[in-house]
Amino acid sequence: MNANPDLIEKFQDLFRNYYEDDIAELAQKYPSEQKSLYIDWHDLYRSDPDLANDYLSEPEQVTEYAEEALRLYDLPVSITFNEANVRVTNLPDDHKYSIDDTRADHRGTYLSVRGLVQKSSAVKPKVTEAVFECQRCGTTMAIPQVDGDLQEPHECQGCERQGPFDIDFDRSTLIDHQLLRLQQPPEETSGARGETVDVILEDDLSDAADPGDRVHVNGVYKLKRDGDNNNRDTVFDTYIDGRAVEHEEQDFEEIDFTEYEDEIRAIANGEYGNPLDAMVNSIAPGLYGMEHEKRAALLQLFGGTQVELPDGSQVRGDIHVFLVGDPGCGKSSLLDAVREIAPRATKASGQGASAAGMTAAAVRDDFGATEWGIEAGALVMADGGIACVDEIDKVDDTATSSLHDALEAQQVEISKAGINATLPAETSLLAAGNPKYGRFDQYEPLGKQIDLDPALISRFDLIFTLSDQPDEDDDAQLAKHMFETKRAGKFYTYGDGSQDTSTVEMEIPKDVLRAYVAYARQNVHPHVPEELDDKATDWFVKFRKAGEDEDSPVPITAREVEAIERLSEAHARARLSETVSEADLKAAASLIERSLRNVGMDPETEQLDADVVETGHSKSQRERIKDIHSIIEQQEQEYDAGVPTNVVLQEAMDRDYGKEKSRHAIQSLKDNGEIYEPKQDHLRTS
């Protein structure tokens, strides 16, 4: 580098005027804990506008001057920042871009690109100065390395022969090197898959971001040849030589709510009416009805209190909600509304989704010299927020299994191709699905109507069924609400402000609601006091008591105790209360009871039966299946070709099982491989 004393002095003035304390801290931590000095571009502009603009247009050369100024900076201790970096953050708005807005004119400039980290490579060593030893005479030579192939000496400086040479790694200079693939965030893509760009991170910037993080990468926009075009193609790929990574607010715990504190106090003090009612009315106000479902989604946003036990295990506070029902009931609209409020949220569709798309995977492609990398799925990308999964009934069996494990452990483990990684997935899941045959049948249990693993269904704290049943009064209200919503929406979009738009307006603005939830999650950590233990216990025992008779099903399991605790904590947190009250407990119990009676009821006995959710079959169905299997087993000795189906059905009907229910039981036995048809309409046990 040709030294420019004037520019070096300008940077030293900047350091003395703005970063004296930061440099002192760097000196204390250098190089083991910290190797970079971060400066704000706006400070650089205040110090010298021309130098700030030069940094944007000629970043690589100006960065060298900045790092030389740091090396020459006078310190009271004998430390030299020989390998320290200067990294510039907080760029001006006109140098912040979406991935699909970058163009050829940006080549070589310093810019900031916003995106979602889709995948990352392993961190590997990269040599920046290679020391070679001649194998003939032992002379060593240091050769600076640039991107591309390893550069060896042309000839030995000792014996003047052309090698051979061996690299001495102990005396060479190496730094960490990592690749990220940045994807355009979904809200910027209008439903299409977003553009991507690769990012190189080096030295102490490696591991600065994980799959699923939303970041602004500041760096130099560069071109590269496609490795498959034999250097003949005139079209080039692009990448970003990353120099700084700035994280967006990752979850509710990182939102700055200070500018909304007056509104937060006003909501909590009841100036909008009952705080919870006002917040429920602010979720998808244009969506008719669904009050209980909206309330469940609101409690999901607040969440319960997560605690860690002395043995290192955790008790989750995240709440999982499942909506199942007929098409056109507004399930997808509610998912969209919740995604808009949560700061870190993803929306995925189960249609054709893979396990990797739902959780994470080690993948191999053109990313970084055909190496393996980690690609984040919906749950990992929503870590600390909410994952909204529509059509969850359409996910394949492998994806269902991976979802079940991730929801239970709240992390995703990957062991493949030498990669052993654990990614956090502390995510609330809001899922929606349709019945197996298109419409919900209120006379059949949920487990028989949705093509979803019962083990996954049992992970949901609340499950709601939405049935589109004709009702004259309700249909009239629905139609009226839809007309009013469209009219109000038109006035809101095109009107002059004089018309009534209250039908589509949130009682609490979205930004204020988000800040309120963030404040509650950061500052309020409710607990159930000892004096309420008996109340919660009585509630659980009351339901369990119905299953004490030998012939009665088990109505609920211990999972509901965990659910009522999480939901009551979320209800208290929504009131900004550190203590769960009896009213919070009753509100949580009311939602759970509604959920249980929706999906945990055996329609034949009209009794609560936990097995409907836990196994997909009620106790009465299970006994019927067992009896019909016994009928076939007892009679198959009399029929060489198998027991005729009509004989089995007749005996089942003699036991008052009913023909259609008996057919369902036979089909269940076939599906499970317990019986088979040796010939048409004949049955034999396996």
N, C-alpha and C positions, 0 to 999 in steps of 0.2 A: 504494500500500500504506500502510495506517495503521501507523506504526511502533509496535512494542512493545518498549520498552527492556529490559524484564526478559528476554524471550525472546532478544533479540539478545545480551545479556550472558551468558546461559546458553550460547549457542553459542560465544561467545568464550572462556569458561572451558573448554569442551570442546577448542577448538583449542589453547589454551595448555597444557593438561594432556596431550593425546594426540597432537597433530598439528603440533607446532612444526617438526619436521624436514621433514615433508611439505609444509608451507606454504613453507618456505625453498626446497625443491626446485622447487615450483611457481613461485616468484618468479623463479628462474633460467631457467626454460623458457617462461614466459608471454610472449606468447600463441602464438608460432609453433610450439612443440613440445608444449605442454600447456596446456589451458584448464580443467581440472576438478580439484577436490579430492575424492578418494574417502574416505568415512568408513564405518567398520563400525558397523552398527546396535547391536551389543552394546556397543561403546564408548560410544555415545550413551546406552544404557540404564544403564550403570554411572555415567555422569556425571549423568544426570537421568532416572529412570524415566518420570515423567509426560511429559516432553518427547519421549522415545522413542515412547511410545504415541500422543501427539498427531501425531507424524510419520506413523504408519501410518494414522490416521483422517482427518487433514486435510493431506495431503502438499503440496498446491500452496501453501497459505498459509505453512506452516511452512518450506518450502524457500526462500521469499522472505526469511524472517528469517535463515535460515542463510547465504544469499548476501549479505545486507546486513551480517551480522557479518563475513564474509570481506572485504568491501570496506573495512570500518572497522578491520580488523586492523592493528596497528602493525608496520610493517616497517622494517628498517634502511636500506632503499633506497627511492628515489622511484618505487614501482610501485603502481598502484591496480588492483585486480581488478574493473574495471567490467563486464567481460563474462565473468567466471569462473563456473563452475557448481559446485554442491555435489551430489555423487551418493552415495547411500546404498546399501551392499551388505550381503550376509550377513544377510538377514532371518531372523527367528525361524521355526521350523518351522510354526507355526500360520498363517503368512502365505505359505507356499509351496504352490502348487496345480498340479495337472494342468490342461490346457486345458479338459477336459470337466467339471471341478469348479467352474469359475467361475460365479457366479450374479448375479442382479440386485442382491442386497444388497451385493456388492463394489464397486458403482459409486462412484467417487470415492475409493476407498481405495488405499493403496500396497501392492502385493503382488508376489510373484515367481512367474512361470509358466515351467515347464520345457517345452522342446520342441526340435524338429529344424528348422533353417532350411530350408524347402522352396524358397523363391525369394526374390529380392531385386530391387528396382528400381534404376535408375541413380540416382546422387546428383545432386540438382538444387538450385539456389539457391531459398531462400524468404525473402521480405521480412517483417521483423518491425516495422520502422518505415519507412513510405514518405514520402519528401519529394516534394511536388507543387509544380509551378510554374504559376502562372496565365498563360495564353497572351495575356491582354489587358494585364496591368500588370506581370507579372514577379515578383509576390510569391510567396514560397515558404512552405509550411506542412508541418509534420511530423505525420503521422497514424499512431498505433500501430495495428498490424494483429493481428487474432485469426484463428483458423482459420475458413475460409469464403471468401467472395468478397472481392476487393480493395475496401477502404473508401476512397472519395474524399472530399474536403472537400464540405460542403454548399454553401458559398459562399466566395468569396475574402475573406480578411481585409483586403485592401487596397482593391480596387474594389467589394467586396460583390456581385459578380456570380457567377452559377452556372457558372463555367468559361468555356471548356474548360480542363482541367488536363492536364499531362504529368508523368509520374513521372520524377524525377531519380535514376537508379540510383547515380550516383557518390556522392551524399550520403545515400542511403537505407541502412538497416542490413539486411544479408542474412546468412543462415546456411545451412549445408548441410542438406539434407532427404532422407531416404531411407525407403522402405517395405520391411519384411520380412514374409513370411508364415511363421508358425510352425506346425508340424504336430506333433500328438501323436506321440511316439516309438512305433515298432512294438511294443515290448515292453509298452506300456500299452494296446494296442488289441485284444488277443485275436484277431488276424488280420484285423480289419476296418480299413478306412481310417480313420485318426485324425481327430479334430476339428482345425480350424485357427483361428487368430486372427491378425489383422494387427497389426503393430507399427510405430509411427512412431519413427524415430531422427533426432535433429537435432543440429546443431552438430558438436562433435568426436566425437560418438557415431556419426556416419555412417561406414559401412564397418567397423563394429565386429564384424560377423559375415558369413560367406559361406555360400552354399548348401551344405548338408551338415553344418554345425557343430551340435553339441548345446550348447544354452545355457540359462541361466536369465535371463530378461528381467525386471528390476525396473522397475516403472512404475505409472502411475495407470490404473486400469481405467475406461474411458469408453464412452459410447453414441454412436451416430451414426445418422442417417437413411439409409435405402437410397436411393441416387440415382435409382432408377426408380419410387419410390412416390409422387412428387409431394407429399411431406410429409403424406400422408393416413393412412398405415399406422400402427397402434398398436404394431407389433412393430419393434424396433430391432436393428441390427447392433452389435457390440461391437468395440473395439480397445484396444490398450495404448499409452499415451503413454510410450514408453520413457525411463527415466532412467539406467539402468545395465545393462550386459550382462556376465554372468559365464559364462565358458566352462567346460564340464565337461572332464574329462580327454579329450583328443582322440584320443590313440593311446598305444601302449606307452611312447613317449618322455616322456609327461607324467604317468604313474602314480606316485604316492608309495608307494614300497615300504619305507620306513624301518621300519615296525612289523613287517615280516616278515623282517628281515635274519637273525635267528637261524635261522628255518626254511629260508631260502635257502642258508645255509652248510651246514645239515644235509643238504639234498638233494644239494648239490654234493659233499659229503664222503662220500656213499654210505650215509647212515644209513637211507635208504629202499631200499637196494639200488642197482643200476645206475640212475643218474639218468634216462637216456633211457627205459629200460624202465618205470620207475615213472611217468614222465609219460605214456608211451603208454597204460599201463593206466588212467590217470586221464581219458582221453578216451572218453566214451560207454561206461563199463564195462558197461552193460546190453546193448550191441550185440555180438553174437556174432561172433568171428573178425575179419576185416579188419585184421589186424595191420600189414601193409605200408601199407595206405591210411591207417591212423591215424598211423603213423610219418611218412608223407609230410605229413599235415596238421600234425603237431607241428613238423616242420622248417619248414613254411610259416609257422607262428606266429613262429618265431625269425627267419627270413629270413636272406639273405646280406648282405654289406656293400655298400652303395651308394657309389659313388665318382664324383667329378666330374673330368673331364679338363681339361687346360689350355685347350682350345678351347671350353669351356663345355658340352660334351656330357656325358651321364651314362651310367654302366653300372649297370643296375638290379640291386638285390639282392632284389627281391620274387620269390617263387616261385609259379608258377601250376600248379595240379593239376586234372586232369579225370578224373572217374569215369564210365564208360559201361558199361551192362549191363542185365540183366533187371530187371523190376519186382520189388519186394519184397526186394531184396538189402541194404537199409539205407543207401542213398546219402543220402537226405534226412535220416535220423537223424544221420549223421555231419556233414552241413552244419549242422544245428541245434546239435550239441555244440560245434563250432568257433565258431559265432556267439556262444555263451554265454561263451566264454573270452576272445575278442578284445574289447577295450574299445570299439573303433569298428568295428562290423560291420553289414552290411546283408544281408538275404536277399530275393531277388527270384525270380520265376518267369518263364521264357522264354515261357510260354503267353500269346500276345497282346501280348508286350512290344514297345515301340517303341524306336527309337534314343534318343529323349529319355529314356525310362524307364531305359535302361541307362547313358547317359552324362550329357548335359545338353542344354538347349535354351533358345533365346530364345522366350518364349511371350507371347501377347497375350490378356488376358481382363479380368475385372472388377477386377483387382489394380491399385489406385492410378490411378483415373481413366482406365481403359482404355489403359494404357501397356504397353510391352514390358518384360518382366523376365526374369531368368535363373532357370530351374528346374533343380535338381540331380537327377541320376539315381543309380542304385545305385553306380556306380564312384566318382563324386565324393563321395557321402555317406560312402563307406567309405575316403576318403583317409587314409593312415596306418594302415589296418587291413586287414580282409578282406571282400571281397564274395563272398557265397555265392549262386550262381545255379543254381536247380534247373530241370530241363527246358530246358537251354540249346539243345537241338536244335530247340526250337519257336520260337526267335526268328526274326523275318523277316529278309530279306536286308539291308535298310538297317541294322537293329540289329546284325547280324553284322559289317558293314563298320565301323560306329562302334566296336564292341568291339575289333576288330583294331587300329584306329588308336590307341585309348586305351591298350591294353595295351603297344603298342610304344613310344609316346611318353611314357606315364605322365602325360598331361595331356589335357584336352579343350578344343578351341578352338571358339569360337562367333563367327560373323560373320553377323549378321542384323539387319535393322531398325535399323541404326546402332549396334548393340552389337558391340563387338569385345573379347572377353574370353577369357582363358585360365584354366581352372580346374584345380587340381592333382588328379591321380588316381593317386598313388603307392600303388597298391592291389594286394594279392595276390588272385588270383581262384581260388576253389574252386568248380568247376562240376560238375554232374551231368547226364547225359542218357541217354535210352533208344535202343536200336537203331531204325532206320527202320521195321521191321516188327514192333516190339513185343518180340521176344526176340533175344538175341545168337546169331549163327551162327558157331561157332568155325572154320568152313572158309572164311569170306569175310573179306577185309581190312576193317579199321575204316572206311577211306575210303568203302567201298561201302555200309556199313550205317548210317551216321549222316548225317542231312541237315544237315550243317554245313560251312561253307566250309573247305577244307583249309588256307587261309592262316591262319585262326583256330586250327585244331587245332594247327598247327605252333608256335604261341606258348606252348603248355603245356610245362613242364619235365618233368612226369610225367603219364602217362596209364595208367589201370588199367582193365582189363575185369573185370566181375563177372558170372559166369555161374551161373545157377541149375540145376545139373546134379544129377540124383538120385544119391545115394551113401549106401548103407545105414548105414555107420558115422558119416559126417558128419551125416546127417539125424538120427540118434539123439542125437548130441551137441547139435545145434541145438535139438531139441525139449526136451531136458532143461534146457538153458540158459534157454530161454524160460519154462519152468515155474518154475525157481528164481528167475529175475528177477522174475516177477510176485509170487511168494510173498514174496520179500525186500522188494519194493516195498510190499506190504501191511503187512508188519511195520514197515517204516520209517515209514509214514504213520500206522498205527493202533496199533502195538504198544506195549508197556510198556518197551522198551529191552533186554529180556533175550534176544531172538531174534537170530539171525545175519542181518545185512543186508549182509555184505561183498560180495555179488554185485553190488549196485547202488551201492556207495560208491566214491568216487574214492580211490585210494591217497594222492594229494596233493589236499587241498581246493582247490576252484576259485579262491578268493581268493588262496591261497598260490601256486598254479600261475601265475596271472595276474601276481602280483608277481615271481615268478622270471623269467618271460619279459621283463617290463618291465626288471628289473635287468640282464638279459643284453643287451637291445637298447640300453640307455642307456650301459652301461659296457664292453661287450666288442665289439671290432671286429676279428674274426679276418682273417688273410691266409694265403695259401698260400706257405710258404717256398720259396726257390729250390731247396733240395735235393729237394723233391717235384715240381718241374717235370717231371723225367724220368719219374717214376712216372705222372703224369697224361698225359704225352705218349705213353708206351708203351701206355697203355690205349686212347687214341684211335687210334693207329697200328694196333694189333692189330685193331680192328674195321674200320678203313678198308682194311686189307690184303686183306680178303676180296673187295673190289670192284676189285682191280687187273686181273683178267682182263677181256678185252674184252666177253665175254658176261655178266659178273656185274653185278648191280645195285650202286648206291652204298649201302653199308649204313647209314652215319650221316653227318650233316653237322656243320659247326662249331658248330651250336647246342648239341650235346651237350657241347662243351667248356665253354661258358658255364654250362650246367646243372650239370655236375659241380662247377664252382667254387662256384656259389651254394649247392648242397646240402651240400658239404663245409664251407663256412663256417658254415652254419646248424647243422650237426652239432657243430662245434667250439664255437660260441656256446652251444649247449645244455649243454656241459660247462664253460662259463665260461672257455674257453681262448682266448687271443689268437692262438694259432698252430694252424693246421690240421695234424693228425697224419696218418700213413699210415692209421691205423684210420678216421679221418674220411673220408678219400678212398675207402677200400674200401667203407664203408657207403653213401656217395653213389653209387659205381659200381654197387653191388648193386641199389639202387633203380632206377637208370637202365636197367640191363640187364634187370631184370624188366619195366619199362615197355616197353622196345624189343621184347622177345620177345612181349609181349602184343599190341602194336598195330603193330609195325614189321616183322612177319614176313609174307613172301609164302607163303600156305598151299600154293601149287602147287610152289614150289621149295624151301620150308623154309629160305630164306635171308633175312637181314635186308635190308630194302630201304627206304631213307629216303623214297623217293617214295610209299610207302603213306600216310604222314602228310603229306608236303609237298604232294602233288598229288592224293591220293585214289585213285591207280592204281599198282599195282606195275609193275616193268619188264616182266614177262611179260604182264600185261594190256595195257600200252601197245603192246607189239609185236604182240599179237594184234589189237588194234583197228586198228593201222596196216595189217596184212596183209589184214584183211577189207575195209578201205576200198579197198586195192589190187585185191582180187578184183572188187569191184563196178565199179571204174573200168575195169579191163581188159575186162570182159564186157558193159558197158552198150551198146557199139556194135552188139552182135548182137541186142539186144532194144529195139524201139521204145518199148514200154510200160514199160521198166525191167527190171532183172534179177530173175527170180523168186526169192523168198526161199529156196525149197527148193534152188535151184541154188547159191546162195551158201553155205548151210549144208552142202551135200554137199562142196563143195570145201574148206571149212574143216575138216570132219571128216576129209577125206583128209590134211590136214596135222596130224592128231592134236590138234586143238583141243577137241573135244568139243562136242556139240550145245548143251547148256545154256550153256556158257561163250561159245560163238559168238553165241547169242541175246543174252546180256548185252552183248557187244561191239557188236552191231548197235544195241541200244537206246542205248548210250552215244553212238554216232555220230549217232543221231537227236536225242538230247538236246542235243548240241553243235551241231546244225544242219549237220553235214557231209554227211548224206544225208537223203533224204526219200522218201516213198511216192507216186509219181504215181498209182498205183491200189493197191488192197489186195493185200498180199503181193508187191509188186514194189518194187525199190529203185533209186534213182538218186543219183549224187553231186550236191551242190549247186553 
